[in-house]
Amino acid sequence: MSSFREAKLLYRFGHFLARFCFRTFGHLDIVGSECVPRFGPLIVVSNHLSLNDPPLLVAAIPRPLFFVGKKELFNNPISRFLFHTFNVSPLNRSSAGIDAVRVLMQNLERDRSVVIFPEGTRSPDGTLQRGMLGVVYLALKSQAPILPVGVTGTNTFPLWRIPFPFKRMKASIGQPFTLPVIEGNPSRAVMNSLLDIVMRRIADQLPPDLGGAYGDNRTNKMTKQTI
């Protein structure tokens, strides 16, 4: 119990430290923090620009976040301590997809908020890339609300400058929403349609020129199911 309490205190300290550094030694703009549900399971979806994205989300989202990461990232004792502090679970490369879903579902079942970058990798040009279906599978299986976030500016400085970025950054948080309940096994076409809904919600939180694959077709507000 004491170790769990210590972990929560360390995360909270890291949240405030990240906010302090990004605002004191950079220019961090957080929009829509009031949209974050305070309790219950939550899937945070964001575009992915750089390795600086997770620290920015930790600073921007006012509740603990849970991530998954490659097992190789935990080889160094210092990085292992930091990743454990910020709720990153290690995954084996050979079964990363299966492990990720299992770990994320376990956290959602505990009413935690998990982070997914649906693009699957960092964007090579800063624009939103095509998403992957894992986020839809997780959302349908858990029926957890989805919180779209658009981040900008995190690709303008290297990871080692996290404490002193000296750059403008922004986290734009949208309204949470849920995907419609699908009876039976949805077809590939239905899954892709649901993925488009998720990705366009992220695009809605980005400048029009960064919407990439989804920038020319913003979400139809008549189809939104907010909570």
C-alpha positions in Angstrom: 0.0 0.0 0.0 2.8 2.4 0.8 4.5 1.8 -2.5 1.3 2.5 -4.3 0.9 5.7 -2.4 4.5 6.7 -3.2 3.9 6.0 -6.9 0.9 8.3 -6.9 2.8 11.0 -5.1 5.7 10.7 -7.6 3.3 10.9 -10.6 1.6 14.0 -9.1 5.0 15.6 -8.5 6.0 14.8 -12.1 2.7 16.3 -13.4 3.4 19.6 -11.6 7.1 19.6 -12.5 6.3 19.0 -16.2 3.8 21.9 -16.1 6.2 24.1 -14.4 9.1 23.4 -16.9 6.9 23.7 -20.0 5.3 27.0 -18.8 8.4 28.6 -17.2 11.0 27.5 -19.8 8.6 27.3 -22.7 5.2 28.4 -23.7 2.6 25.7 -23.0 -1.0 26.4 -24.0 -3.6 24.0 -22.7 -7.1 24.3 -24.1 -10.2 22.3 -23.0 -8.9 20.8 -19.7 -12.5 21.2 -18.4 -13.5 18.5 -20.9 -11.5 15.7 -19.1 -13.8 13.4 -17.1 -12.5 13.3 -13.5 -13.5 9.7 -12.9 -14.2 6.5 -14.7 -12.4 4.7 -17.5 -11.1 6.9 -20.3 -9.2 6.4 -23.6 -7.1 9.4 -24.4 -6.3 9.5 -28.2 -3.7 11.9 -29.6 -1.7 12.5 -32.7 2.0 11.5 -32.3 4.8 14.0 -33.2 7.7 13.0 -31.0 8.9 11.3 -27.8 8.0 14.6 -26.1 4.3 13.9 -26.5 3.8 11.7 -23.4 5.4 14.3 -21.1 3.2 17.0 -22.6 0.1 14.9 -22.1 1.1 14.2 -18.5 1.3 18.0 -18.0 -1.9 18.7 -19.8 -4.3 16.1 -18.5 -5.4 16.7 -14.9 -5.6 13.0 -13.9 -3.1 10.1 -13.9 -2.4 8.6 -17.4 -1.3 5.0 -18.2 0.9 4.2 -21.2 2.4 1.2 -22.8 6.0 1.1 -24.2 8.6 -1.2 -25.7 10.3 -3.5 -23.2 13.7 -2.3 -24.6 13.0 1.2 -23.2 13.3 -0.3 -19.6 16.9 -1.6 -19.9 18.4 1.5 -18.3 17.8 1.7 -14.5 17.1 5.5 -14.8 14.7 5.2 -17.6 13.1 2.1 -15.9 12.5 4.2 -12.8 11.0 7.1 -14.9 8.8 4.9 -16.9 7.4 3.1 -13.8 6.9 6.5 -12.2 4.8 7.6 -15.1 2.7 4.4 -15.4 4.4 3.0 -18.5 3.9 -0.8 -18.8 6.6 -2.7 -20.8 5.6 -4.8 -23.8 7.4 -7.6 -25.7 7.9 -6.8 -29.4 6.8 -10.2 -30.5 3.3 -9.9 -29.0 3.1 -6.1 -28.5 -0.5 -5.9 -29.9 -1.9 -8.6 -27.7 0.0 -7.4 -24.7 -1.1 -3.8 -25.2 -4.8 -4.6 -25.4 -4.5 -6.8 -22.3 -2.7 -4.1 -20.3 -4.9 -1.3 -21.5 -8.1 -3.3 -20.7 -6.9 -4.1 -17.2 -6.3 -0.4 -16.6 -9.7 0.6 -18.0 -11.4 -2.1 -15.8 -9.8 -0.2 -12.9 -11.4 3.1 -14.0 -8.1 4.5 -15.2 -7.3 6.7 -18.1 -5.1 5.1 -20.8 -3.3 6.8 -23.7 -3.2 5.5 -27.3 -1.5 7.1 -30.3 -3.7 5.6 -33.1 -1.2 6.4 -35.8 1.0 3.7 -34.3 4.2 5.7 -34.9 5.5 9.3 -35.0 4.4 11.4 -37.9 7.2 12.0 -40.4 5.9 15.4 -41.4 3.8 16.6 -38.5 0.5 15.9 -40.1 -2.1 13.4 -38.9 -1.4 10.0 -40.5 -3.8 7.1 -41.1 -4.9 5.5 -37.9 -4.8 1.8 -36.9 -7.8 -0.3 -35.9 -6.5 -1.2 -32.4 -8.1 1.9 -30.8 -11.5 0.9 -32.2 -11.2 -2.6 -31.0 -10.3 -1.4 -27.5 -13.1 1.2 -27.5 -15.8 -1.4 -28.6 -14.5 -4.0 -26.1 -14.4 -1.6 -23.1 -17.2 0.9 -24.1 -15.0 3.5 -22.4 -15.4 7.2 -23.5 -12.7 8.5 -25.8 -11.0 11.9 -25.3 -9.4 13.4 -28.4 -6.3 15.5 -28.0 -4.3 17.4 -30.6 -0.7 18.3 -29.7 1.5 20.7 -31.5 5.1 22.0 -31.0 6.5 18.9 -29.4 8.6 18.1 -32.5 10.5 21.3 -32.4 13.0 20.3 -29.7 14.9 17.1 -28.8 13.9 14.9 -25.9 16.9 15.9 -23.8 15.6 19.4 -23.7 12.3 18.4 -22.0 13.1 20.4 -18.8 14.0 23.5 -20.9 12.1 23.4 -24.2 12.1 27.1 -24.9 9.4 26.5 -27.6 5.7 27.0 -28.0 3.6 23.9 -27.4 -0.1 23.3 -27.3 -2.5 20.6 -26.1 -6.1 21.0 -27.4 -8.5 18.8 -25.6 -11.9 18.0 -27.2 -15.2 16.8 -25.8 -15.3 13.1 -24.8 -17.4 10.8 -27.0 -18.3 7.1 -27.3 -18.6 4.9 -30.3 -21.9 3.3 -31.1 -22.6 -0.1 -29.8 -22.2 -2.7 -32.5 -24.0 -6.1 -32.3 -22.0 -9.1 -33.4 -18.7 -8.9 -35.2 -18.4 -5.7 -37.1 -17.1 -5.9 -40.7 -13.8 -4.4 -41.8 -15.7 -1.6 -43.5 -17.6 -0.8 -40.2 -14.4 -0.8 -38.2 -12.7 1.6 -40.7 -15.8 3.9 -40.5 -15.5 4.0 -36.7 -11.8 4.6 -37.0 -12.5 7.6 -39.2 -14.7 9.0 -36.5 -11.9 8.7 -33.9 -9.3 10.2 -36.2 -11.4 13.1 -37.3 -12.1 14.0 -33.7 -8.3 14.3 -33.3 -8.1 16.3 -36.5 -10.7 18.7 -35.1 -8.2 19.6 -32.4 -5.4 20.4 -34.8 -4.8 23.3 -37.1 -6.3 22.7 -40.5 -2.9 22.4 -42.2 -1.9 19.5 -39.8 -5.1 17.4 -40.3 -3.3 15.4 -42.9 -5.3 12.3 -44.0 -8.3 13.6 -42.1 -7.9 17.4 -42.5 -10.2 17.8 -45.5 -13.2 16.1 -43.9 -13.9 17.4 -40.4 -16.3 15.5 -38.1 -20.0 16.0 -38.9 -21.3 17.4 -35.7 -24.7 15.7 -36.3 -23.0 12.3 -35.8 -21.2 13.1 -32.6 -22.3 11.3 -29.5 -20.9 13.3 -26.6 -21.3 12.3 -23.0 
